[in-house]
Amino acid sequence: QVRSMKAANIRQDAKSAVLELLAVTFDEQEAPAGNIHLEFAGGGTIMLEVDCIEVQLADLGAAWSTPNKPAHDLS
């Protein structure tokens, strides 16, 4: 149901890179159509222009520990 996709600040040549998804928002245009915005750590964004939303999420692997802790501006 995706009409178009736009990406900004995402290295599309880094195929094995991991993106940390921070937020998903939806801007309704003409119901049920609209734009889905995916916001990633580091400032990357993907915008999907969709006819409607039909979503299924799945975790692709086990969790792993890291010494890094995100520090995002929440204002």
ROMAR-714497 format. One record per residue: residue in three letters; chain; x, y, z of N, C-alpha, C in turn. Coordinates in nm, 2 decimals, m for minus. Example, Ala and Ser with C-alpha at 12.3 -4.5 7.8 and 13.67 -1.06 7.14 Angstrom:
BEGIN
<site aa="ALA" ch="A" n_px="1.32" n_py="m0.57" n_pz="0.78" ca_px="1.23" ca_py="m0.45" ca_pz="0.78" c_px="1.32" c_py="m0.33" c_pz="0.78"/>
<site aa="SER" ch="A" n_px="1.28" n_py="m0.22" n_pz="0.71" ca_px="1.37" ca_py="m0.11" ca_pz="0.71" c_px="1.29" c_py="0.00" c_pz="0.79"/>
//
This chain:
BEGIN
<site aa="GLN" ch="A" n_px="0.08" n_py="m0.12" n_pz="0.00" ca_px="0.00" ca_py="0.00" ca_pz="0.00" c_px="0.09" c_py="0.13" c_pz="0.00"/>
<site aa="VAL" ch="A" n_px="0.22" n_py="0.12" n_pz="m0.03" ca_px="0.31" ca_py="0.23" ca_pz="m0.03" c_px="0.31" c_py="0.29" c_pz="m0.17"/>
<site aa="ARG" ch="A" n_px="0.28" n_py="0.42" n_pz="m0.18" ca_px="0.29" ca_py="0.49" ca_pz="m0.31" c_px="0.43" c_py="0.54" c_pz="m0.34"/>
<site aa="SER" ch="A" n_px="0.50" n_py="0.59" n_pz="m0.24" ca_px="0.63" ca_py="0.64" ca_pz="m0.26" c_px="0.71" c_py="0.64" c_pz="m0.13"/>
<site aa="MET" ch="A" n_px="0.84" n_py="0.65" n_pz="m0.14" ca_px="0.93" ca_py="0.65" ca_pz="m0.02" c_px="1.04" c_py="0.75" c_pz="m0.04"/>
<site aa="LYS" ch="A" n_px="1.07" n_py="0.82" n_pz="0.07" ca_px="1.18" ca_py="0.92" ca_pz="0.07" c_px="1.26" c_py="0.90" c_pz="0.19"/>
<site aa="ALA" ch="A" n_px="1.39" n_py="0.90" n_pz="0.17" ca_px="1.48" ca_py="0.88" ca_pz="0.29" c_px="1.58" c_py="1.00" c_pz="0.30"/>
<site aa="ALA" ch="A" n_px="1.62" n_py="1.04" n_pz="0.42" ca_px="1.71" ca_py="1.15" ca_pz="0.44" c_px="1.81" c_py="1.11" c_pz="0.55"/>
<site aa="ASN" ch="A" n_px="1.93" n_py="1.14" n_pz="0.53" ca_px="2.04" ca_py="1.11" ca_pz="0.63" c_px="2.05" c_py="0.96" c_pz="0.67"/>
<site aa="ILE" ch="A" n_px="2.03" n_py="0.88" n_pz="0.57" ca_px="2.05" ca_py="0.73" ca_pz="0.59" c_px="2.15" c_py="0.69" c_pz="0.49"/>
<site aa="ARG" ch="A" n_px="2.26" n_py="0.62" n_pz="0.53" ca_px="2.36" ca_py="0.57" ca_pz="0.44" c_px="2.31" c_py="0.44" c_pz="0.37"/>
<site aa="GLN" ch="A" n_px="2.25" n_py="0.46" n_pz="0.25" ca_px="2.20" ca_py="0.35" ca_pz="0.18" c_px="2.30" c_py="0.25" c_pz="0.12"/>
<site aa="ASP" ch="A" n_px="2.43" n_py="0.30" n_pz="0.12" ca_px="2.54" ca_py="0.21" ca_pz="0.08" c_px="2.59" c_py="0.12" c_pz="0.19"/>
<site aa="ALA" ch="A" n_px="2.55" n_py="0.14" n_pz="0.31" ca_px="2.59" ca_py="0.06" ca_pz="0.43" c_px="2.48" c_py="m0.04" c_pz="0.46"/>
<site aa="LYS" ch="A" n_px="2.48" n_py="m0.15" n_pz="0.38" ca_px="2.38" ca_py="m0.25" ca_pz="0.38" c_px="2.37" c_py="m0.33" c_pz="0.51"/>
<site aa="SER" ch="A" n_px="2.49" n_py="m0.34" n_pz="0.58" ca_px="2.49" ca_py="m0.42" ca_pz="0.71" c_px="2.47" c_py="m0.33" c_pz="0.83"/>
<site aa="ALA" ch="A" n_px="2.45" n_py="m0.20" n_pz="0.81" ca_px="2.43" ca_py="m0.11" ca_pz="0.93" c_px="2.30" c_py="m0.13" c_pz="1.00"/>
<site aa="VAL" ch="A" n_px="2.30" n_py="m0.11" n_pz="1.13" ca_px="2.18" ca_py="m0.12" ca_pz="1.21" c_px="2.12" c_py="0.02" c_pz="1.24"/>
<site aa="LEU" ch="A" n_px="1.99" n_py="0.03" n_pz="1.21" ca_px="1.92" ca_py="0.15" ca_pz="1.24" c_px="1.84" c_py="0.14" c_pz="1.36"/>
<site aa="GLU" ch="A" n_px="1.85" n_py="0.24" n_pz="1.45" ca_px="1.78" ca_py="0.23" ca_pz="1.58" c_px="1.65" c_py="0.32" c_pz="1.56"/>
<site aa="LEU" ch="A" n_px="1.54" n_py="0.26" n_pz="1.55" ca_px="1.41" ca_py="0.33" ca_pz="1.53" c_px="1.37" c_py="0.39" c_pz="1.66"/>
<site aa="LEU" ch="A" n_px="1.34" n_py="0.52" n_pz="1.66" ca_px="1.30" ca_py="0.60" ca_pz="1.78" c_px="1.15" c_py="0.63" c_pz="1.78"/>
<site aa="ALA" ch="A" n_px="1.10" n_py="0.66" n_pz="1.66" ca_px="0.95" ca_py="0.70" ca_pz="1.66" c_px="0.89" c_py="0.67" c_pz="1.53"/>
<site aa="VAL" ch="A" n_px="0.76" n_py="0.64" n_pz="1.54" ca_px="0.68" ca_py="0.62" ca_pz="1.42" c_px="0.56" c_py="0.72" c_pz="1.43"/>
<site aa="THR" ch="A" n_px="0.54" n_py="0.81" n_pz="1.33" ca_px="0.42" ca_py="0.90" ca_pz="1.34" c_px="0.35" c_py="0.89" c_pz="1.21"/>
<site aa="PHE" ch="A" n_px="0.22" n_py="0.93" n_pz="1.21" ca_px="0.14" ca_py="0.92" ca_pz="1.09" c_px="0.06" c_py="1.06" c_pz="1.07"/>
<site aa="ASP" ch="A" n_px="0.08" n_py="1.11" n_pz="0.95" ca_px="0.01" ca_py="1.24" ca_pz="0.92" c_px="m0.10" c_py="1.20" c_pz="0.82"/>
<site aa="GLU" ch="A" n_px="m0.23" n_py="1.20" n_pz="0.86" ca_px="m0.34" ca_py="1.16" ca_pz="0.77" c_px="m0.36" c_py="1.28" c_pz="0.67"/>
<site aa="GLN" ch="A" n_px="m0.37" n_py="1.24" n_pz="0.54" ca_px="m0.39" ca_py="1.34" ca_pz="0.43" c_px="m0.54" c_py="1.33" c_pz="0.39"/>
<site aa="GLU" ch="A" n_px="m0.57" n_py="1.22" n_pz="0.32" ca_px="m0.71" ca_py="1.20" ca_pz="0.28" c_px="m0.75" c_py="1.06" c_pz="0.33"/>
<site aa="ALA" ch="A" n_px="m0.82" n_py="1.05" n_pz="0.44" ca_px="m0.84" ca_py="0.92" ca_pz="0.51" c_px="m0.88" c_py="0.81" c_pz="0.41"/>
<site aa="PRO" ch="A" n_px="m0.82" n_py="0.69" n_pz="0.42" ca_px="m0.72" ca_py="0.65" ca_pz="0.52" c_px="m0.58" c_py="0.67" c_pz="0.48"/>
<site aa="ALA" ch="A" n_px="m0.56" n_py="0.75" n_pz="0.37" ca_px="m0.42" ca_py="0.77" ca_pz="0.32" c_px="m0.35" c_py="0.87" c_pz="0.40"/>
<site aa="GLY" ch="A" n_px="m0.21" n_py="0.87" n_pz="0.39" ca_px="m0.13" ca_py="0.97" ca_pz="0.46" c_px="0.01" c_py="0.93" c_pz="0.45"/>
<site aa="ASN" ch="A" n_px="0.09" n_py="0.99" n_pz="0.54" ca_px="0.24" ca_py="0.98" ca_pz="0.54" c_px="0.28" c_py="0.92" c_pz="0.67"/>
<site aa="ILE" ch="A" n_px="0.36" n_py="0.81" n_pz="0.66" ca_px="0.42" ca_py="0.75" ca_pz="0.78" c_px="0.56" c_py="0.80" c_pz="0.79"/>
<site aa="HIS" ch="A" n_px="0.60" n_py="0.85" n_pz="0.91" ca_px="0.74" ca_py="0.90" ca_pz="0.93" c_px="0.81" c_py="0.81" c_pz="1.03"/>
<site aa="LEU" ch="A" n_px="0.92" n_py="0.76" n_pz="0.98" ca_px="1.01" ca_py="0.68" ca_pz="1.07" c_px="1.13" c_py="0.76" c_pz="1.11"/>
<site aa="GLU" ch="A" n_px="1.15" n_py="0.78" n_pz="1.23" ca_px="1.26" ca_py="0.86" ca_pz="1.28" c_px="1.37" c_py="0.77" c_pz="1.35"/>
<site aa="PHE" ch="A" n_px="1.49" n_py="0.78" n_pz="1.31" ca_px="1.60" ca_py="0.70" ca_pz="1.36" c_px="1.70" c_py="0.78" c_pz="1.44"/>
<site aa="ALA" ch="A" n_px="1.77" n_py="0.71" n_pz="1.53" ca_px="1.88" ca_py="0.77" ca_pz="1.60" c_px="1.99" c_py="0.82" c_pz="1.50"/>
<site aa="GLY" ch="A" n_px="2.04" n_py="0.94" n_pz="1.53" ca_px="2.14" ca_py="1.00" ca_pz="1.44" c_px="2.08" c_py="1.09" c_pz="1.34"/>
<site aa="GLY" ch="A" n_px="1.95" n_py="1.11" n_pz="1.34" ca_px="1.89" ca_py="1.20" ca_pz="1.25" c_px="1.83" c_py="1.15" c_pz="1.12"/>
<site aa="GLY" ch="A" n_px="1.84" n_py="1.02" n_pz="1.10" ca_px="1.79" ca_py="0.96" ca_pz="0.98" c_px="1.64" c_py="0.95" c_pz="0.98"/>
<site aa="THR" ch="A" n_px="1.57" n_py="0.97" n_pz="0.86" ca_px="1.43" ca_py="0.97" ca_pz="0.85" c_px="1.39" c_py="0.89" c_pz="0.72"/>
<site aa="ILE" ch="A" n_px="1.28" n_py="0.83" n_pz="0.73" ca_px="1.21" ca_py="0.77" ca_pz="0.61" c_px="1.07" c_py="0.81" c_pz="0.62"/>
<site aa="MET" ch="A" n_px="1.02" n_py="0.86" n_pz="0.50" ca_px="0.88" ca_py="0.90" ca_pz="0.49" c_px="0.81" c_py="0.81" c_pz="0.38"/>
<site aa="LEU" ch="A" n_px="0.71" n_py="0.74" n_pz="0.42" ca_px="0.63" ca_py="0.66" ca_pz="0.33" c_px="0.50" c_py="0.72" c_pz="0.30"/>
<site aa="GLU" ch="A" n_px="0.47" n_py="0.74" n_pz="0.18" ca_px="0.33" ca_py="0.79" ca_pz="0.14" c_px="0.25" c_py="0.66" c_pz="0.11"/>
<site aa="VAL" ch="A" n_px="0.14" n_py="0.65" n_pz="0.19" ca_px="0.06" ca_py="0.52" ca_pz="0.18" c_px="m0.08" c_py="0.55" c_pz="0.15"/>
<site aa="ASP" ch="A" n_px="m0.15" n_py="0.44" n_pz="0.10" ca_px="m0.29" ca_py="0.44" ca_pz="0.08" c_px="m0.37" c_py="0.42" c_pz="0.21"/>
<site aa="CYS" ch="A" n_px="m0.31" n_py="0.33" n_pz="0.29" ca_px="m0.36" ca_py="0.30" ca_pz="0.42" c_px="m0.25" c_py="0.23" c_pz="0.50"/>
<site aa="ILE" ch="A" n_px="m0.28" n_py="0.21" n_pz="0.63" ca_px="m0.18" ca_py="0.14" ca_pz="0.71" c_px="m0.22" c_py="0.00" c_pz="0.74"/>
<site aa="GLU" ch="A" n_px="m0.14" n_py="m0.09" n_pz="0.70" ca_px="m0.15" ca_py="m0.24" ca_pz="0.74" c_px="m0.01" c_py="m0.28" c_pz="0.78"/>
<site aa="VAL" ch="A" n_px="0.00" n_py="m0.30" n_pz="0.91" ca_px="0.14" ca_py="m0.32" ca_pz="0.97" c_px="0.15" c_py="m0.45" c_pz="1.05"/>
<site aa="GLN" ch="A" n_px="0.26" n_py="m0.51" n_pz="1.04" ca_px="0.30" ca_py="m0.62" ca_pz="1.13" c_px="0.45" c_py="m0.60" c_pz="1.16"/>
<site aa="LEU" ch="A" n_px="0.48" n_py="m0.61" n_pz="1.29" ca_px="0.62" ca_py="m0.59" ca_pz="1.34" c_px="0.67" c_py="m0.72" c_pz="1.40"/>
<site aa="ALA" ch="A" n_px="0.79" n_py="m0.75" n_pz="1.38" ca_px="0.86" ca_py="m0.87" ca_pz="1.43" c_px="1.00" c_py="m0.83" c_pz="1.47"/>
<site aa="ASP" ch="A" n_px="1.04" n_py="m0.88" n_pz="1.58" ca_px="1.18" ca_py="m0.87" ca_pz="1.63" c_px="1.27" c_py="m0.97" c_pz="1.55"/>
<site aa="LEU" ch="A" n_px="1.38" n_py="m0.92" n_pz="1.49" ca_px="1.46" ca_py="m1.01" ca_pz="1.40" c_px="1.56" c_py="m1.09" c_pz="1.47"/>
<site aa="GLY" ch="A" n_px="1.58" n_py="m1.06" n_pz="1.60" ca_px="1.68" ca_py="m1.14" ca_pz="1.67" c_px="1.68" c_py="m1.11" c_pz="1.82"/>
<site aa="ALA" ch="A" n_px="1.76" n_py="m1.18" n_pz="1.89" ca_px="1.77" ca_py="m1.16" ca_pz="2.04" c_px="1.83" c_py="m1.03" c_pz="2.07"/>
<site aa="ALA" ch="A" n_px="1.80" n_py="m0.98" n_pz="2.19" ca_px="1.86" ca_py="m0.86" ca_pz="2.24" c_px="2.00" c_py="m0.88" c_pz="2.27"/>
<site aa="TRP" ch="A" n_px="2.08" n_py="m0.77" n_pz="2.26" ca_px="2.22" ca_py="m0.78" ca_pz="2.30" c_px="2.26" c_py="m0.66" c_pz="2.39"/>
<site aa="SER" ch="A" n_px="2.35" n_py="m0.68" n_pz="2.48" ca_px="2.39" ca_py="m0.58" ca_pz="2.57" c_px="2.49" c_py="m0.48" c_pz="2.50"/>
<site aa="THR" ch="A" n_px="2.49" n_py="m0.36" n_pz="2.55" ca_px="2.58" ca_py="m0.25" ca_pz="2.50" c_px="2.61" c_py="m0.16" c_pz="2.61"/>
<site aa="PRO" ch="A" n_px="2.73" n_py="m0.10" n_pz="2.61" ca_px="2.77" ca_py="0.00" ca_pz="2.71" c_px="2.71" c_py="0.14" c_pz="2.67"/>
<site aa="ASN" ch="A" n_px="2.66" n_py="0.15" n_pz="2.55" ca_px="2.61" ca_py="0.28" ca_pz="2.50" c_px="2.47" c_py="0.30" c_pz="2.55"/>
<site aa="LYS" ch="A" n_px="2.45" n_py="0.43" n_pz="2.59" ca_px="2.31" ca_py="0.47" ca_pz="2.63" c_px="2.27" c_py="0.59" c_pz="2.56"/>
<site aa="PRO" ch="A" n_px="2.15" n_py="0.59" n_pz="2.49" ca_px="2.11" ca_py="0.70" ca_pz="2.41" c_px="2.09" c_py="0.83" c_pz="2.50"/>
<site aa="ALA" ch="A" n_px="2.12" n_py="0.94" n_pz="2.44" ca_px="2.10" ca_py="1.07" ca_pz="2.50" c_px="2.04" c_py="1.16" c_pz="2.40"/>
<site aa="HIS" ch="A" n_px="1.90" n_py="1.16" n_pz="2.39" ca_px="1.83" ca_py="1.23" ca_pz="2.29" c_px="1.77" c_py="1.36" c_pz="2.35"/>
<site aa="ASP" ch="A" n_px="1.76" n_py="1.46" n_pz="2.28" ca_px="1.70" ca_py="1.58" ca_pz="2.32" c_px="1.55" c_py="1.56" c_pz="2.31"/>
<site aa="LEU" ch="A" n_px="1.48" n_py="1.56" n_pz="2.42" ca_px="1.33" ca_py="1.54" ca_pz="2.42" c_px="1.25" c_py="1.66" c_pz="2.41"/>
<site aa="SER" ch="A" n_px="1.31" n_py="1.78" n_pz="2.39" ca_px="1.23" ca_py="1.90" ca_pz="2.39" c_px="1.16" c_py="1.93" c_pz="2.26"/>
//
